[in-house]
Amino acid sequence: MTGTCEMKGFLSFLVLRLISKKAMSGDDIRSELEKRKGCRPSAGTIYPVLKELSSRGLIVEEKGGGRIKKYTITPTGQKELKVATRKFVAMFYDLKDEF
């Protein structure tokens, strides 16, 4: 895939979902998205998302992580992820026959 990563609409959802599986740094997230989506989002795309999720109380920085910041999901983030997943599935389930 060439050009820019076209994931901005779902990026917060994807980042929250990835962090729900295990503690991750911004670079870990960028690498994982590259593996899954075929393009590597820039640091300037990922870090504002992490900041926004953190400010909303959905993720927190792991304590004692050293120089590299790793983030984990909070109980509030878990609840938000469940709601967002239901909305995502409901939104796209109707389109399954289109593909």
C-alpha positions in Angstrom: 0.0 0.0 0.0 1.4 3.3 -1.0 0.6 6.9 0.0 -0.7 8.0 3.4 -2.4 5.7 5.9 -6.1 6.1 5.5 -7.1 5.0 9.0 -7.7 8.2 10.9 -11.5 7.6 11.3 -10.9 4.4 13.2 -7.5 5.0 14.6 -8.6 5.7 18.2 -10.6 2.5 18.1 -7.8 0.5 16.7 -5.2 1.8 19.2 -7.6 1.2 22.1 -8.2 -2.4 20.8 -4.5 -3.1 20.5 -3.7 -1.7 23.9 -6.5 -3.9 25.4 -4.5 -7.0 24.3 -1.2 -6.0 25.9 0.8 -3.0 27.1 2.2 -1.2 24.1 4.4 1.8 23.3 3.6 4.2 20.4 6.3 2.5 18.3 4.8 -0.9 19.1 1.4 0.3 17.9 2.9 1.8 14.7 4.6 -1.6 13.9 1.5 -3.6 14.7 -0.6 -1.4 12.4 2.0 -1.7 9.7 1.8 -5.5 9.9 -2.0 -5.5 9.9 -2.8 -2.7 7.6 0.2 -2.5 5.2 1.2 1.0 6.1 3.0 2.5 9.1 1.4 5.6 10.6 3.7 8.4 11.5 4.6 9.2 15.1 2.7 12.5 14.5 -0.4 10.5 13.9 -0.1 8.0 16.8 1.1 10.1 19.7 -1.8 12.6 19.6 -4.2 9.6 19.7 -2.4 8.3 22.7 -2.6 11.7 24.4 -6.3 12.0 23.6 -7.1 8.5 24.9 -5.0 9.2 28.1 -6.7 12.6 28.7 -10.1 10.8 28.5 -9.0 8.3 31.1 -9.2 5.3 28.7 -5.5 4.4 28.9 -2.7 5.1 31.4 1.1 5.0 31.2 2.6 1.9 32.8 4.6 2.8 35.9 8.3 1.7 36.0 8.5 1.3 32.2 11.9 3.0 31.8 12.5 5.4 28.9 9.9 3.8 26.6 6.4 4.7 27.6 4.0 1.8 27.5 0.3 2.2 27.9 -2.4 -0.1 29.3 -6.2 0.1 29.1 -8.2 1.3 32.1 -11.5 -0.1 33.3 -13.2 2.9 31.7 -11.3 2.2 28.5 -12.5 -1.4 28.6 -16.1 -0.2 28.9 -15.6 2.3 26.1 -14.0 -0.4 23.9 -17.1 -2.7 24.4 -19.4 0.1 23.3 -17.3 1.1 20.4 -17.0 -2.5 19.2 -20.8 -2.9 19.3 -21.2 0.2 17.3 -18.5 -0.8 14.8 -20.1 -4.3 14.3 -23.6 -2.8 14.0 -22.4 -0.2 11.5 -20.7 -2.7 9.2 -22.7 -5.9 9.7 -25.4 -4.6 7.3 -22.7 -4.2 4.6 -21.5 -7.8 4.7 -23.4 -8.8 1.6 -21.8 -5.9 -0.3 -18.4 -7.6 -0.3 
